[in-house]
Amino acid sequence: MNLSICGRHLEVSPAVREYVMNKLARVLRHFDHVIDTQVILSAEPLRHKAEVTMRLSGKDIHCEATEENLYAAIDLLADKLDRQVIKHKDKVQNHAAEPAKRQIVAPVV
């Protein structure tokens, strides 16, 4: 998985980078077919925003979270992303488990 972390109007410290990597590792426990992940952290007065775009095979997942604290925004983002990845995984597994639909052909008289 390729992971890129960048910051808008803030410097991404090694501590923040490590925190984001630990939170995203939780997502990888559920689904390991992640191609690319891009995390954007931004800071505005009294508002910190965390965004992620995760590319999976056949789907792109985008989440964003806004909080007063950067770490709280990252936590909220990880929770949202985790729910969306689990939902996508369930859809993929349920679709693969469905039996093929048979067509009923009426007899020709």
C-alpha positions as CSV (number, residue, x, y, z in Angstrom):
1,M,0.0,0.0,0.0
2,N,1.3,3.4,-0.9
3,L,0.6,6.0,1.8
4,S,1.1,9.7,1.4
5,I,0.5,12.2,4.2
6,C,0.6,15.9,3.5
7,G,-0.4,19.0,5.4
8,R,-2.1,22.2,4.4
9,H,-1.1,25.2,6.5
10,L,0.6,22.9,9.0
11,E,3.8,20.9,9.2
12,V,3.3,17.2,9.5
13,S,5.5,16.1,12.4
14,P,6.9,12.6,12.8
15,A,4.5,12.1,15.8
16,V,1.5,13.0,13.7
17,R,2.7,10.8,10.8
18,E,3.1,7.8,13.2
19,Y,-0.3,8.4,14.7
20,V,-2.0,8.4,11.3
21,M,-0.1,5.3,10.2
22,N,-1.2,3.5,13.4
23,K,-4.9,4.5,12.9
24,L,-4.8,3.4,9.2
25,A,-3.3,0.0,10.2
26,R,-6.6,-0.8,11.9
27,V,-8.3,-0.4,8.5
28,L,-5.8,-2.8,6.9
29,R,-6.8,-5.5,9.4
30,H,-10.2,-5.6,7.8
31,F,-9.3,-5.2,4.2
32,D,-5.9,-5.7,2.7
33,H,-6.6,-5.0,-1.0
34,V,-5.7,-1.3,-0.7
35,I,-3.9,0.1,-3.7
36,D,-3.2,3.7,-2.6
37,T,-4.0,6.0,0.3
38,Q,-3.7,9.8,0.4
39,V,-4.2,11.7,3.7
40,I,-4.5,15.5,3.8
41,L,-4.3,17.3,7.1
42,S,-5.3,21.0,7.3
43,A,-5.4,23.6,10.0
44,E,-7.6,26.6,10.2
45,P,-8.4,28.8,13.2
46,L,-10.3,26.7,15.7
47,R,-10.7,23.9,13.2
48,H,-8.6,21.0,12.1
49,K,-9.6,18.9,9.1
50,A,-8.5,15.4,8.1
51,E,-9.3,13.9,4.7
52,V,-8.5,10.6,3.2
53,T,-8.9,9.1,-0.2
54,M,-8.4,5.3,-0.4
55,R,-8.2,3.5,-3.7
56,L,-9.4,0.0,-3.7
57,S,-9.8,-2.4,-6.6
58,G,-12.9,-1.1,-8.3
59,K,-13.8,1.7,-5.8
60,D,-12.4,4.9,-4.3
61,I,-13.4,5.7,-0.7
62,H,-13.3,9.3,0.5
63,C,-13.8,10.5,4.1
64,E,-13.3,13.7,5.9
65,A,-13.6,14.8,9.5
66,T,-13.4,18.2,11.2
67,E,-12.7,18.8,14.9
68,E,-11.1,21.4,17.2
69,N,-8.1,19.0,17.8
70,L,-6.1,17.4,15.1
71,Y,-5.8,14.1,16.9
72,A,-9.6,14.0,17.5
73,A,-10.1,14.7,13.8
74,I,-7.8,11.8,12.9
75,D,-9.7,9.5,15.3
76,L,-13.0,10.4,13.8
77,L,-11.7,10.0,10.3
78,A,-10.3,6.5,11.1
79,D,-13.7,5.5,12.5
80,K,-15.6,6.7,9.4
81,L,-13.1,5.0,7.1
82,D,-13.3,1.8,9.0
83,R,-17.1,1.7,8.7
84,Q,-16.9,2.4,4.9
85,V,-14.2,-0.3,4.3
86,I,-16.2,-2.9,6.3
87,K,-19.3,-2.0,4.3
88,H,-17.5,-2.3,1.0
89,K,-16.0,-5.6,2.1
90,D,-19.4,-7.0,3.0
91,K,-20.8,-5.9,-0.4
92,V,-17.9,-7.6,-2.3
93,Q,-18.2,-10.8,-0.2
94,N,-22.0,-11.0,-0.5
95,H,-22.0,-10.4,-4.2
96,A,-19.4,-13.2,-4.7
97,A,-21.4,-15.6,-2.7
98,E,-24.6,-15.2,-4.6
99,P,-25.5,-18.2,-6.8
100,A,-25.8,-17.5,-10.5
101,K,-29.3,-16.6,-11.6
102,R,-31.0,-19.2,-13.8
103,Q,-33.2,-18.2,-16.6
104,I,-36.5,-20.1,-16.9
105,V,-37.2,-20.9,-20.5
106,A,-40.9,-21.5,-21.4
107,P,-41.4,-24.7,-23.5
108,V,-42.3,-24.0,-27.1
109,V,-45.5,-25.8,-28.1
